[in-house]
Amino acid sequence: MGFKAVPWERTDPYSTAVCGEKPETTGTADTLCLSAPNGGGISTTFTSVVFASYGTPNGSCGAYSYSGCHSSASMGVIQSVALGKTSFCVRADNGTFGDPCRLTYKRLYVQLIASGTITTSGIDYVFVPVPVINSFYASPNPQTSGVDGVPNYDIQQYWSSTDGLTATITNNSTGFVANVNPSGTRTLTNLPQSTAGSNSPATRSFTLTVCNELNECVSSTMTVEVYNDNTPNNFSLPNQNNVEPNTFVTVSTSISGIDMATSVNGGPGVQVSTNNSSFSSNTTITNNQTLYARVTSLGFNQDPSGLTNSKEFYVDVGPLRRYFTVTTRAPDVNETFNLPNESDRVPYPDIDTINEPSEQYIVSNTLSVDDIELGNPNGVEIRTNNGNAQIRKKITGTSTWGSWQDVRSI
C-alpha cells in the first residue's frame, strides 16, 4: 500500500474593489490610470462603478462620500471608460467632467469592482490500496466433455478483483500472457486432450496478476483439469464360429482407458448396447463398461459342397474401429443310416417257378431320410456296401412309390 500525488486545480469566482484618487493638476500629471487585478491565477475586468466624484469628495477607499462640489458627469464618464476593461486612464480636469465649482481646487475619487475568476492549484496525497483478488476459477472444472462422445476443448474462466488498474492472465504451460480487465470472463478454446488410456486428466495452470496504479501487484494461480480422452485401450471383439444360420449372435468386450462418455457406432448390420438388452445402431460407453455387439448370422452357404458361410462386421468406439467375423456352420449335405434288419421272412412265394436269385425279392422296412440340410440341385447320391441292393422312393406327402433303382456300391 502507499500514497500517490494527485495534482489539482480549481477555478472560483473572484471580485475585489479597486480605488483611485487624483487631484486636479496641470499637464499630464492629472491623469488617473487604474488596472483590474490579473496574473497569478487571477483574471478580472471592471464590472461596476461603486463611486465616482470629480469635485471635493471626502473619505477613503470603501468609505467615499460626496460633497457640495460634485460633477454630475462623474459616474457616466467613469462607466464609459472602465466597464468591461482590464485597465483605463481618465484625465481629472474640467475638460473631462466639467467645472462643478469655480475657483476651487478639485480632485477625482473613484471606486470600482473588478470581477472574474481566480485559479488555484495544489497537490493532494491519496492513499492507494493494494489490489484484492476476490475469485479466480473455471467452469466446468474438471471439464468432462459432453455425452455425445466428442472431446470438448473449451472452458469458461472467471475472475474478479477490487482496487486493480491492470491485469494479466498467464498460461503457465505455454508462457502466453493475455491482457485482461481486472474483473471479467473469457472462453479458453485450446485445452489439451487427456492422455489416451491413462484415466488421468490433462491439466493447465493459469496465473492471474492484478496491479494498482503504483504497480503494486497480487497474483492467484488456478489449475484446469480436462477429462476428454475418448481413445480406449486396445480391445478386440471375439470371432464366432460354428454358428447356427439366421440367428442373433452377441459378442462382448470390456472397454477401458477412456475418461469421458465415448460414442459407439455399429457398422452395417451391427447393433450395440452396454446392458445386453437395449440394442441400437449407436450408444455411448464409459470407462470399464462392457460393450455388447449383436448381429444376425448368415444363412447356409448355398454351395452344394457343404461349406461354412462367414461375414466380417465392425464396431467404432471413439476413433478406434475393431472387426470381428461370424461364421455360419457348414450344412449337412449327407446322412448316414442303416436300414432296419429283416429276419424270419420267406423268399418270394413263387420261388420255385421264377428263375431269379431269391435275395432280389427281399424288401426291407421303409426309412425316412430327413437330416440333409442343403441338397444338390441334381439330387443327393445314395451309396451302399451291398451291390445287390436297390431302392425306391416315395416323396413325403404323396402315396405313389417310384420304381426300383440301382445304387452305387461302396
Phi, psi and omega in degrees: 000158181189191180237150176237147177275126181242102177296144177222158178215136183226138177245125182236159174296147183218137178212142179208157178272140177233121182245153176211146180224135180214121176283156178289128178223195176242155180079201183281351184289350181267017179268128176260124177239130179230150178231140173285148181297130176211147182104159181062033179092355181258136177221111184222163169226164177286126185244341178202158177249116181276321183210138175208124180208125172251117184160238179232059180294163181237173174089191181228173185308127181093348181217037178290153177215154180278159175238185180291342178254103185209130177277124179291347179276356188301309184297314182296319181297314182293319178300320184290328183266346189247319190299134179080001182248158177271344178199161177200164174224143178215141179278134178266080181208173182293333180295330181271316189251351188085173184250104183281341182204113185291152176056033178233138177284120189248166179213165180241122174243131175224149172223123181238163173250124173259124183234153178172225181228158172231129182252126178240154180217165180185192180227127172254148177252116188251136178289131179244112181284156173289138180299156176234127175271115183276324180201152177201105186206172178231154179213132355283147178214109011284154175276112183255011181060180185267193180258008181269003178080007181253126180301144179249130182248010182252154176200149178263133180245135184233147175203154175212150180207166175233153177064024178256149178253319179229160180206150174223154171237124182254128171280107186290347179276325183249344183083000181290134181247125179251130174279126184226171173285157179301337173223141181171194179212154177206161178257124174270127185241008185236033179293150181279171171263137180295155187294132181300130174081359186269334186060014175251147184285154163282148183230150171222132177251144182228143178242123175265127177238125180240132183236148173267185185287348173268009182062030169272124192236151172230156184224156175214140182242138176227157180240132176260130176254139185231119173251093181219034177271117177246022176257108184286164169299157181304135180216165177218156175250129188290140173292152179239128182239160175057042183271146176292150183288146172054044179233157175292135176233128181242130174242157183213160175200158178268137180256127180223169175088003176255155178231025173210161174298123189242139182288143175236128180230127177278142175288185180305128178081005184246131171245146187235158181200159173248002180229009177062025178220310183268089183268141175207179183287340179207159178199184171237153184225147177248173186300137177068015170276159178266132177263128176247133177236128184240134177225168173255127182291157178288162172287184179296147169297126185279001174295127183294352179286348180081066182251163174287168180226117187241152173215140179262135178237167176215159176226137175258125173241109187059229181273359184262138175244131179233137183256153171212155185243137175244123184245120176283135183299162177287139178286157172282123178243010175211164179219129177259128182210161174244132175289147180300141177292151176237134180214158177060033175249144181273157177295183179309137189301324183263040185298332182284342183251351181254126183270067179219154177302133186295330183290345178296341188252011176273124185244130180280174171289164179281157180217129177278133176252107187220019180262359182278120185267338180215116184262155172286135179306335180267006180102162180255128183288140175251132182233154181215159177266009177241109184293347181270358187277147172230160178227158168221153190241146169231120182289135180305134180095356177241171179244004185259130176268147175279180180280162176291137180227146175287154174237161183284135180273139177236000000 
